[in-house]
Every structure is written in C-alpha cells, then in structure tokens.
C-alpha cells in the first residue's frame, strides 16, 4: 500500500512542478506573501514531504 501512496505523490509532484509557480525562483518574501501564495507553498511542501517518505 505504501508504494501506491508514493507513486501518487510523485505524480502530484510532477504536476506541481509544471503547473504551480516557483516562489523560490521569484525570491518571494514570505512576510509579503498573500494567503493564496502561502497555500501554494504549504501544498508543495506537503506533497514533497510525502514524496520523500
């Protein structure tokens, strides 16, 4: 069951990379980030964390 979960998160990580913006490349200041930008950052962190487990 763990390998299916990992495959799903790896797939999500690839989609995130293509679709969602990279705020680190844009050098976004987290104190200036909007709620939507913080949501995107949190989502990408969650997917990355589960991909690496």
N, C-alpha and C positions, 0 to 999 in steps of 0.2 A: 504494500500500500504506500510505503514511503517513496518509492520510485515514481509512482504516478503523480504524487504531490510535487516532487522535484521537477518532473517534466512540465507540469502545468506552470510552475513558477518560472522555469527557464523560458517557456513560450511567452509568458507575460513580460518578462524582462526584455525579450527581443522586441515585442510590440512597444513597450515603453520607450525603448531607445529610438525607435523610428518615429513615434507619434508625439511623445511629450517633449517639451523643451528642456534643454540642459542649462539649469541656472548657474551651475558652477563655471561653465564656459563663458556665461554672460557676466560673471563676477557679481552676482546678486548679493546685496547686503541683507542679511536675514532680518535685521531690525526694520528695514524698509519694505519687506515682503508683504504682499496682500494675503488675505485669507486663502484665496484660491491657490496662490503660489506655494503657501505653506502646506496646503492639502496635497498638491502635486509632489512636493518634496517628501512628505510623510508616506505617500503611496509608493514612491520609488524606493524609499528606504525599506518599507515593509516587504516589497517584492524581492529586493536584493538580499535582505536578511534571510528570507525563506529559501531563496535560491542557493545560498551558500551553506545552509544547514546540512 
